[in-house]
Amino acid sequence: MALGFGRKGTGRPGEWFYCIKHHKVEEGPECPAKDRLGPYASREEAGHALETAAERNREWKNDPRWQDDAPADGQT
């Protein structure tokens, strides 16, 4: 058996995820981990996974610690 191929990802009942492949909220390990966002504490939080991800992306994009315009020699 090839390790890691065709296996579902991690997750437990009571943990909520959003499957980006099927565009649905799921509890526990239904779809492979590569296709899920989460875990979230509730079904409602998982239902807002795409909005949460977009908000975090905006925050990280504007965070000066993640900017590529720092000097190449590592000095600030």
C-alpha positions in Angstrom: 0.0 0.0 0.0 1.4 3.4 -1.0 1.5 5.7 2.0 -0.5 8.9 1.9 -2.3 8.2 -1.4 -6.0 7.8 -1.4 -6.2 8.4 2.4 -8.5 10.8 4.0 -7.0 13.6 6.1 -7.0 14.0 9.8 -10.1 15.2 11.8 -12.4 14.0 14.5 -16.1 14.1 15.0 -17.0 17.4 16.7 -14.5 19.3 14.5 -16.0 21.3 11.7 -14.4 21.9 8.3 -15.2 23.5 5.0 -14.5 21.4 1.9 -13.2 23.7 -0.9 -13.7 20.9 -3.4 -17.4 20.3 -2.7 -18.2 23.7 -1.3 -19.8 22.4 1.9 -19.4 22.2 5.6 -18.6 18.8 7.0 -18.0 17.3 10.5 -15.0 15.2 11.1 -12.9 13.5 8.4 -15.1 13.3 5.3 -12.9 14.7 2.6 -9.1 14.6 2.4 -7.2 17.2 4.4 -5.8 18.8 1.2 -9.4 19.9 0.3 -10.4 21.3 3.7 -10.2 24.5 5.7 -10.3 24.1 9.4 -10.9 22.8 12.0 -13.4 25.2 13.3 -15.2 25.2 16.6 -18.7 25.2 15.1 -20.7 24.5 11.9 -21.4 28.3 11.6 -17.6 29.2 11.8 -16.9 26.6 9.1 -19.6 28.0 7.0 -17.7 31.3 7.0 -14.4 29.7 6.2 -13.9 31.5 2.8 -14.7 34.9 4.3 -12.3 34.2 7.2 -9.5 33.2 4.8 -10.1 36.3 2.7 -10.0 38.5 5.8 -6.7 36.9 7.0 -5.2 37.2 3.5 -6.0 41.0 3.6 -4.4 41.3 7.0 -1.3 39.4 6.0 -1.0 41.3 2.8 -0.9 44.6 4.8 1.4 43.3 7.6 4.8 44.9 7.2 6.5 41.7 8.6 5.3 39.9 5.4 6.5 42.5 2.9 9.3 41.6 0.4 10.7 45.1 0.3 13.1 44.5 3.2 16.8 45.1 2.5 18.5 42.0 1.0 21.3 42.1 3.7 18.7 41.4 6.4 19.1 44.8 8.1 16.1 47.0 8.8 
